[in-house]
Amino acid sequence: MTIKLAVASDHAGLPLKEYVKDNFKAVPVEWVDLGTNSTDSVDYPDYGKKLADAVAAGHAEFGVAICGSGIGISIACNRNPKVRAAMCTDSTMARLAREHNDANIVCMGQRLTGTEIALDILKAFLETKFAGGRHTGRVEKLGNC
């Protein structure tokens, strides 16, 4: 089954965004690229909002957000109460973000994440299911913070 995956970055995250789109083959993905598509300076909150809104509206099942560090765009994505964006620097964080927190957007930093690690992070994120159970009530509370 193909996963519809929205992706967005600012100018600093563009190289990693393009690398991931071109090289991720672990599971079938239909990419929805929300930009940016240039190295011209842009503001990461604008692209984080576009991505969060797309995932929250159901235009994509999951999202990938990338900026220079991954931190700023994760903060921007999490402004939407229907989004649970997780900044991940390795596959264990990605797996736990899905399993325990039902994260729907994974965030990475161009300056902090190697290309092969980024592919591993995305693979773990997409292959892990939410565990439910004791985590369900906690995740429900996140939308009310």
N, C-alpha and C positions, 0 to 999 in steps of 0.2 A: 504494500500500500504506500502511495506517495504522500509525503507530509508537506503541506503548504507552509512555507517558512518565510516570514518577512525578515528583512535585514536592512539595517540603516547604520550609517556612521557619519562622523564629521570628517573634515579634511585630514586630520591626524590619523584617523582609523581607516582611511580609504585603502591603503595597501593590504592590510590584513583582511578587510572585507572582501576585496577582489580575490585574494589568495584562497580564502575559505570557499567562496562561491565556485571558483575554478577547480578546486582540488578535493572537495568533500564528496566522497563516493560511498561511505559506509552504509547509508540508507537512501532510498530514492527521495529526492527533494524537489519540489517546485518552488523556485525562488521568487519572492516578491520584493524587488529592490526599491527601497524608498529613498535612495540617495545617501549621501551626496555622491556625485560621479565626477568630481573635479578636486584638484588640490587647492583650489581657491578657498581662502579662509571662510568658514561658516561657524555658526554657533551650535554646539552639541545639544542644548536644550530643545532646539527646533526639531532636530532629527529624533531625539528621544521621545518627544511628544507624538510625532508622526507614527513612530513604531508602536508606542503604547496604545494609541488610539486605534490603529489597525488590528492589533491583537485583541484588544478589549471589544471591538465591534465584530470579531469573528472573521475578519478578512484573511487571517492566517491562524493556524493552530498554535504556533510558537513564534518567537522572535529572537533575533541575534542583534545585539547593540554593541557597537565598537567606537571608542574614541581613543585618545592618546593613552589614558590610564585605565579606562573602563569605568572609573568612579563617577565622573560627572554625568555621563549618559545614563548610568544606572539610577542615579538620583532623579534625573529627569523622567525616566520611565516610571519610576515608583510613585510619581505624583498622581497617576491614574489609579483609582481604588480597585479596579478590576485586574491590575497588573501586579505580578510578583516577580520582579526582576532581580536576578542574583548575579553579583560580580563573582566570577570564577577564575581562578588561576591554575587549576588542575582538574583532572577528571573526577577525583574524589569529591571535590566541592560541587561539581556539576551533578554528579549522581545524587548526593545528599540534598541538593537544592530541589531536585525533582521528587525524590523519594519522601522527604520529610516536609518540604515547604510547598510542593505543587507549583514550583516556579514555572512561569510561562514565557519568560524572556531570559536568555543568558547574555551576560555582559562580559566583554573582554577588552583588554588594553593593548593597543598596538605596541606601545613601548615596553610592556611587561610580559607579553605572551609570545612565545616562539610559534612559528607557523605549524609545526607538527603537533605541538601541545594544543593549539587552537583546534585542530582537527579532532584530537582525542577528547577535548572538552565537549565539543559539539556532539560527537558520537555518544559519549556517556549521557549527555543531557537528553538526547532524542530516544535513546534505547531504554531509559529508566522510566518506570511508571510510578505514579504517586501511590504510596503505601496505604493511605487512608487510615482507618482505625483511630488510634489516639491522636494522630496528627490532624484529623479533619476539623475538630473544633478550634484548634489553634489557627489553622489556615483561615477559617471563616472569620476569626477575630481580626485578621490582617486587613480586611476590607473596611473595618470600622475604626481603624486607628486615626 
